Amino acid sequence: MAQTAGAPGGSPYTSLIFIVVIFVVFYFMLIRPQVKRQKAHRELVTALGKGDEVVTTGGLLGKVVEVGDSFVDLQVAENMVVKLQKHAIATVMPKGTIKSA
């Protein structure tokens, strides 16, 4: 009359497969796109040059006057130059953006 109890949930590999599937989903949905964005921003920062028109993460629009190792001098108005860290540059705008703004 007494029966031996089997393992609940079936195969012991089911939970391992579930964990692997969750990791794969996280990799393709979260980790991989973030790494791509970081790589693109790193390339943008290293390609900065004098005369580029950029927008900072704070929303300032300006023209790059000088590029150093880790800092950039940004002209935001006539006779007004601001020194920023390179990683604070969000995007490079097309030439002539400042005149049209």
Buried (B, 14 or more C-beta within 10 A) or exposed (E): EEEEEEEEEEEEEEEEEEEEEEEEEEEEEEEEEEEEEEEEBEEBBEEBEEEBBBBBEEEBBBBBBEBEEEEBBBBBEEEEEBEBEBEBBBEBBEEEBBEEE
